[in-house]
Amino acid sequence: MRRISSIIFAVAIFSFVSCESSKNVQAIKIEEPAMKLIEQNPPVRPSWADSIPQSKDTLYFVGLSNGFSTEKEARSDAYQNVLNQVVKYYGELIKNTTNEKKGVKALSSDVINPYIEKEELIQHYAEAYVHEILPENYYTEHWASSEKDEWKCFVKCSVSREKIQKEIETFADNISERYSALLPENQKGKYSSTKSAIQAYLDVYNAVHKNPIYQAVAYVQTSSGKASLDDYALLQAKRIIDNIFIKNIDYTKKVEQGNQFNATIHLDSADYERITGMGAIISLNHNGKEIVSSPFLINDKSDIELQINTEKLKYGNYLVLIQLYTDAFKELGTVYTSSTSITFSLNSIQAPVRIEYIKENSHLSELNNEITTRIGNILQEKLNENELPIEIASESDSDSEFVIQIKSTELKAAENVQKVKLNAAILFQKNDVTLAKSQDFTAMGLSKANMATESAFEQILDALKEDESFYKNLLKTVGERRK
């Protein structure tokens, strides 16, 4: 008599499940034993020992033991054989039923079979099933020969198909509940940063994705129905990244030569108050060509602080391209998200002229506007001549300026004669710090009809034109005009 292998039973069962209408019964073929059958219990071999019973509502398992020296051991082995068949059947049923359900995955036998017997929950349900229904019938045979004496046992168990289906659904529900509970939306308040929430979704993805059985059955309930849990977790991780956006950018649209261009890029998230794990690729472009590109990190205020040194840049308009990205998650690789751009102009230094009187002189005050204009004209002429990137401005919010310090002293002179002494110097200041200073100019004015001040002032203007050292110092400070 030949041993009924568990694989034959599994194939027979699966064939029946796949085609309910089939009436074919696969016979269990038994080879002629080398030993003699000396005892049977019951005396007549039952039909279920040769062919698996079939029913529309009930599923049968028939287990066959190996040969053992005692009947008790044979019974136990037959029972274990049924258990092994149930485990395989659960795996096959999972594979086939999930193919028909929305939101779960169809996986091939080659992928899923190696995991079926290893899955502890399948083992748990199978054992619970076997121990719950208990064997319905045993059939034992006692075989003997001159050299050997052994027992073989058949056991028949059955369960309703409805019960099996409910058990499988319970298995899927338990797997789904186990891992769905770890999703950030089910742990309110635990995750405040984008990086920690993304990683939590990816942890669920990895836990489910590494086991094909979990892939097949684990689901999450969404507003549109069931969704595969690992796909859902991966999608949610990407959604958090996609929902990080550039809220606004604080920057100055016009930058003076030599000043640093600063921009603060404020980021925001639709889901979480803190943005971490992100960065930005920022490139600087001029006349359609990229000058430089560099990554920038987000600080603890969810901002990107951008600084560009303009000392070596040419004058003109610049385009700054900003591309958010993350490479903090190995499962996702490098992910690029929202992008934007800003522009700024690199201009000459705007510097108004301001007169600072050390000692007030009523005659000089009357000439204030004229003095400012004439000094401004002379300065601009010399600035252009020396190719300095400075423009005299009537008004400006610039942090640079020319300060004309003038001290006027009236001296004693003959009656109806005015004698005035002027001391003057010109300073170029930035943020109230003197970067260049002219020589001290002194002029004397002597004239009737109150013309002494104007005469002295003309001398100051002539001296200003000739002070080449002042413009050389400016050149060292601000550099040449770059075209």
C-alpha positions in Angstrom: 0.0 0.0 0.0 1.4 3.5 -0.9 1.6 6.5 1.4 -0.8 9.3 0.5 1.4 12.4 0.2 0.3 15.8 1.4 1.1 17.3 -2.0 -1.4 14.9 -3.7 -4.1 16.0 -1.2 -3.3 19.7 -1.7 -3.5 19.3 -5.5 -6.8 17.4 -5.2 -8.2 20.0 -2.9 -7.1 23.0 -5.0 -8.6 21.3 -8.1 -11.9 21.0 -6.4 -11.9 24.6 -5.1 -11.1 25.9 -8.6 -13.8 24.0 -10.3 -16.9 23.3 -8.1 -18.8 21.8 -10.9 -16.3 19.0 -11.5 -17.5 15.6 -10.4 -14.2 13.8 -11.0 -12.8 12.2 -7.9 -9.1 11.5 -7.8 -8.4 8.0 -6.6 -5.7 7.4 -4.0 -3.6 4.7 -5.5 -1.9 2.3 -3.1 0.9 0.1 -4.1 1.0 -3.5 -3.1 2.7 -3.6 0.3 5.8 -5.6 1.0 4.2 -6.6 4.3 0.9 -8.3 5.0 -2.1 -6.6 6.4 -3.0 -8.4 9.6 -5.5 -6.1 11.2 -7.9 -3.2 10.2 -10.0 -0.9 12.4 -12.8 -0.6 11.4 -12.7 -4.0 9.7 -13.9 -2.6 6.3 -11.7 0.0 4.7 -13.8 3.2 4.4 -14.2 4.8 1.0 -12.8 8.2 2.2 -9.5 6.4 2.7 -9.2 5.9 -1.1 -10.8 9.1 -2.4 -11.3 12.5 -0.8 -15.0 13.2 -0.2 -16.4 16.2 -2.0 -19.3 18.5 -1.0 -20.6 21.9 -2.0 -20.6 23.2 1.5 -18.0 21.2 3.3 -14.3 20.8 2.7 -12.6 17.5 3.6 -9.0 16.7 4.5 -7.7 13.2 4.7 -4.4 12.6 6.3 -2.2 9.5 6.1 0.6 8.6 8.5 4.0 7.0 7.9 4.6 3.6 9.4 5.1 3.6 13.2 5.6 0.9 15.8 2.5 2.0 17.7 -1.0 2.9 16.7 -0.8 6.1 18.9 2.2 7.4 17.0 0.5 6.6 13.6 -2.6 8.5 14.7 -0.5 11.5 15.7 1.4 11.5 12.4 -1.8 11.3 10.4 -3.2 14.3 12.3 0.0 16.2 11.6 -0.3 15.4 7.9 -3.8 17.0 7.9 -2.3 20.0 9.6 0.3 20.4 6.9 -2.4 20.1 4.2 -4.5 22.8 5.9 -1.5 25.2 6.0 -1.0 24.7 2.3 -4.7 25.1 1.6 -4.8 28.4 3.5 -1.9 29.7 1.4 -3.6 28.6 -1.8 -6.9 30.1 -0.8 -5.2 33.4 0.2 -3.5 33.5 -3.2 -6.7 32.8 -5.2 -9.2 34.9 -3.2 -7.0 38.0 -3.2 -6.8 37.9 -6.9 -10.5 38.6 -7.0 -10.6 41.4 -4.5 -10.2 45.1 -5.1 -7.2 46.8 -3.5 -5.0 43.7 -3.0 -2.3 42.1 -5.2 -2.3 39.1 -7.4 1.0 37.2 -6.8 2.3 34.1 -8.5 2.8 30.8 -6.8 6.6 31.1 -7.2 6.5 34.3 -5.2 4.1 33.4 -2.5 4.6 29.7 -1.9 7.9 29.9 0.0 6.2 32.1 2.6 3.1 30.1 3.2 4.4 27.5 5.6 6.6 30.2 7.4 3.7 32.5 8.2 2.9 32.1 11.9 -0.6 33.5 11.5 -1.5 31.0 8.8 0.0 28.2 11.1 -2.0 29.6 14.0 -5.3 29.5 12.1 -4.6 26.1 10.7 -3.8 24.6 14.1 -6.8 26.3 15.6 -9.0 24.8 12.8 -7.6 21.3 13.3 -7.9 21.3 17.0 -11.4 22.8 16.9 -13.1 20.3 14.6 -11.2 17.3 15.9 -10.9 14.2 13.7 -14.2 12.8 12.5 -12.9 9.3 11.7 -9.8 7.2 12.0 -9.0 4.2 10.0 -5.9 2.2 11.1 -4.1 -0.7 9.5 -1.6 -3.0 11.2 1.0 -4.4 8.9 3.6 -7.1 9.7 6.3 -9.1 8.1 9.0 -11.4 9.5 11.3 -8.4 9.9 8.9 -5.5 10.6 5.7 -4.6 12.5 4.1 -1.2 12.0 0.9 0.8 12.1 -0.5 3.2 9.5 -3.4 5.5 10.1 -5.8 7.5 8.1 -7.7 10.4 9.6 -10.7 12.4 8.1 -11.5 16.0 9.1 -14.0 18.4 7.6 -15.0 22.1 7.9 -17.5 24.2 6.3 -16.3 26.3 3.4 -18.0 29.4 4.8 -15.9 29.0 8.0 -12.7 28.7 6.0 -13.5 31.9 4.1 -14.2 33.7 7.3 -11.0 32.5 8.8 -9.1 33.8 5.7 -10.8 37.2 6.0 -10.0 37.3 9.7 -6.4 36.6 8.8 -6.3 39.5 6.3 -8.1 41.8 8.7 -5.6 41.0 11.5 -2.6 41.6 9.3 -4.2 44.8 8.0 -5.1 46.1 11.5 -1.6 45.2 12.8 0.2 47.4 10.3 -2.5 50.0 9.7 -2.3 51.0 13.3 1.3 52.1 12.7 0.3 54.6 10.0 0.8 58.3 11.2 -2.8 59.2 10.7 -3.7 56.5 13.3 -1.2 57.9 15.8 -2.4 61.4 16.2 0.1 63.8 17.6 3.1 61.5 17.5 4.6 62.9 14.3 5.2 66.6 14.0 7.9 66.7 11.3 7.7 65.7 7.7 10.8 63.4 7.9 9.6 61.4 10.9 6.1 61.0 9.3 7.5 59.9 5.9 9.8 57.4 7.6 6.8 56.0 9.6 5.0 55.4 6.3 8.1 53.8 4.8 8.4 51.5 7.8 4.9 50.2 7.2 5.7 49.8 3.5 8.8 47.8 4.3 7.2 45.6 6.9 4.4 44.7 4.4 6.3 44.7 1.2 9.0 42.2 2.3 6.4 39.5 2.8 4.4 38.6 -0.3 1.6 37.1 1.8 1.2 40.5 3.5 1.3 42.2 0.2 -1.5 39.9 -1.0 -3.9 40.4 1.9 -2.9 43.6 3.8 -5.3 46.5 3.0 -6.3 49.9 4.3 -9.9 51.2 4.0 -10.1 54.5 2.1 -13.0 56.7 1.1 -13.0 55.0 -2.3 -12.6 51.4 -1.0 -9.9 49.1 0.0 -6.3 49.8 -1.1 -3.2 47.7 -0.9 -1.5 48.7 2.3 2.1 48.8 1.1 1.2 50.8 -2.0 -0.9 53.1 0.1 2.0 53.7 2.6 4.4 54.4 -0.2 1.9 56.8 -1.8 1.4 58.7 1.4 5.1 59.1 2.0 5.4 60.6 -1.5 2.3 62.8 -0.9 3.9 64.4 2.2 6.9 65.3 0.1 4.8 66.6 -2.8 2.8 68.7 -0.3 5.9 70.6 0.9 5.8 74.0 -0.9 7.5 77.3 -1.1 5.3 79.7 0.9 7.1 82.9 0.1 10.5 84.4 -0.4 11.9 87.5 1.2 14.6 89.2 -0.9 15.8 92.5 -2.3 15.1 92.9 -6.0 17.9 95.3 -6.5 21.4 94.7 -5.2 24.3 97.1 -5.3 27.7 96.0 -6.5 29.7 94.5 -3.7 26.7 93.9 -1.5 25.6 90.3 -0.7 22.3 89.1 -2.2 20.3 87.6 0.6 17.0 85.6 0.3 15.0 83.7 2.9 12.9 81.0 1.3 10.1 80.0 3.6 8.7 76.5 3.3 5.4 75.1 4.5 3.6 71.8 4.6 -0.1 71.0 4.3 0.3 68.2 6.9 3.1 68.9 9.4 4.3 72.0 11.3 8.0 71.2 10.9 9.8 70.5 7.7 12.8 68.2 7.9 14.7 65.9 5.6 14.3 68.3 2.6 16.8 70.5 0.8 16.9 72.7 -2.3 19.1 72.8 -5.4 19.6 76.5 -6.2 21.2 77.7 -9.4 22.2 81.2 -10.5 21.7 82.2 -14.1 22.8 85.2 -16.1 22.0 85.9 -19.8 20.6 82.4 -20.2 23.6 80.7 -18.8 24.0 78.9 -15.5 26.8 80.4 -13.4 26.7 78.1 -10.4 24.4 75.5 -8.8 24.6 74.2 -5.2 22.5 72.3 -2.7 21.1 74.2 0.4 19.7 72.7 3.5 16.6 73.7 5.4 17.2 75.2 8.9 15.2 74.5 12.1 12.8 77.3 11.2 11.8 75.5 8.0 13.6 78.1 5.9 16.4 78.1 3.4 18.9 80.9 3.8 20.4 81.9 0.5 23.4 84.2 0.2 25.2 85.1 -3.0 28.4 87.1 -3.1 28.2 89.7 -5.9 31.8 90.9 -5.9 32.7 89.0 -9.0 29.4 89.3 -10.8 28.8 91.5 -13.8 26.1 94.1 -13.8 22.7 93.1 -15.1 19.7 90.9 -14.3 20.0 87.5 -12.6 17.6 84.6 -12.4 17.7 82.3 -9.3 16.1 78.9 -9.9 15.0 77.0 -6.7 14.1 73.2 -6.8 13.0 71.4 -3.7 14.2 67.8 -3.3 15.0 65.1 -0.8 17.4 62.2 -0.9 16.9 61.3 2.8 14.9 58.1 2.1 16.6 55.1 0.4 13.3 53.6 -0.6 12.4 56.7 -2.7 15.8 57.7 -4.0 16.1 61.3 -5.0 12.7 63.0 -5.3 12.3 66.4 -6.8 9.2 68.4 -6.0 8.0 72.0 -6.3 10.2 74.7 -7.9 10.1 78.4 -8.4 12.3 81.3 -9.5 13.1 84.8 -8.5 15.1 87.6 -10.2 17.3 90.4 -8.9 19.3 93.2 -10.6 22.9 93.9 -9.8 23.3 97.7 -10.1 25.9 100.4 -9.5 26.2 101.6 -6.0 23.7 104.4 -5.5 25.2 107.1 -3.3 23.6 110.5 -2.6 25.6 113.5 -1.5 25.0 114.9 2.0 26.5 118.1 3.4 27.6 118.0 7.0 28.3 121.5 8.4 30.8 121.5 11.2 30.1 125.2 11.8 27.0 126.8 10.4 27.6 129.7 8.1 24.6 131.6 6.9 26.1 132.5 3.6 27.1 128.8 2.9 23.7 127.6 3.9 22.2 129.7 1.2 24.3 127.8 -1.3 23.4 124.4 0.0 21.5 123.1 -3.1 24.0 124.5 -5.5 26.9 123.0 -3.5 25.3 119.6 -3.5 24.6 119.6 -7.2 28.0 120.9 -8.2 29.9 118.5 -6.0 27.7 115.6 -7.3 28.5 116.5 -10.9 32.2 116.6 -10.3 32.1 113.3 -8.4 30.1 111.6 -11.1 32.5 112.8 -13.8 35.5 111.5 -11.8 33.7 108.2 -11.0 33.0 107.6 -14.7 36.6 108.5 -15.6 37.9 106.0 -13.2 35.3 103.4 -14.1 34.0 103.2 -10.6 30.6 101.4 -10.1 29.0 104.3 -8.2 26.2 106.6 -9.3 25.3 109.8 -7.6 21.7 109.7 -6.6 19.5 112.5 -5.5 17.7 110.2 -3.1 18.3 106.5 -2.3 17.7 103.9 0.2 21.2 102.7 -0.3 23.5 102.2 2.7 26.2 104.2 0.9 26.7 107.9 0.6 29.2 110.7 0.0 29.5 113.0 3.0 30.9 116.6 2.5 32.2 117.9 5.8 32.6 121.7 5.6 33.8 124.1 8.3 33.5 127.7 7.6 35.2 130.5 9.5 34.8 134.2 9.0 38.0 136.1 9.6 38.5 139.8 10.4 38.9 142.0 7.4 38.7 145.7 6.4 35.4 147.4 6.4 33.0 146.3 3.7 35.3 143.4 2.9 34.4 139.7 3.7 37.1 137.2 4.5 36.1 133.5 4.8 38.2 130.4 5.4 36.8 127.0 4.3 38.0 123.6 5.5 36.4 120.7 3.6 36.8 116.9 3.1 34.8 114.3 1.3 34.1 110.9 2.8 32.6 107.8 1.1 30.7 105.9 3.7 28.8 102.6 3.8 26.7 101.6 6.7 28.1 104.7 8.5 31.7 103.3 8.1 34.2 105.5 6.2 35.8 103.5 3.4 37.6 106.3 1.6 38.4 109.9 2.5 39.8 112.8 0.5 42.5 115.1 1.6 41.6 118.1 3.7 40.9 121.0 1.5 41.5 124.6 2.7 40.5 127.7 0.8 40.5 131.4 1.5 37.9 133.8 0.1 38.3 137.6 0.2 35.8 139.8 -1.5 33.4 142.6 -1.3 29.6 142.3 -1.5 29.6 138.9 0.3 31.3 136.9 -2.5 34.1 135.5 -0.3 32.3 132.2 0.4 31.6 131.5 -3.2 35.2 132.3 -4.1 36.5 129.9 -1.5 34.1 127.2 -2.6 35.3 127.4 -6.2 38.8 126.6 -4.9 37.4 123.6 -3.0 35.8 122.3 -6.2 39.1 122.7 -8.1 40.9 120.8 -5.4 38.3 118.0 -5.5 38.9 117.4 -9.2 42.6 117.0 -8.7 42.5 114.6 -5.7 43.4 111.4 -7.5 44.3 109.5 -4.4 40.7 109.7 -3.2 39.5 107.9 -6.3 42.2 105.3 -6.1 41.1 104.5 -2.6 37.6 104.2 -3.8 38.8 101.8 -6.5 40.4 99.6 -3.9 37.2 99.6 -1.9 34.5 98.9 -4.5 36.4 97.7 -7.6 36.0 98.5 -11.2 32.8 98.6 -13.2 32.2 95.2 -14.8 30.4 95.3 -18.1 
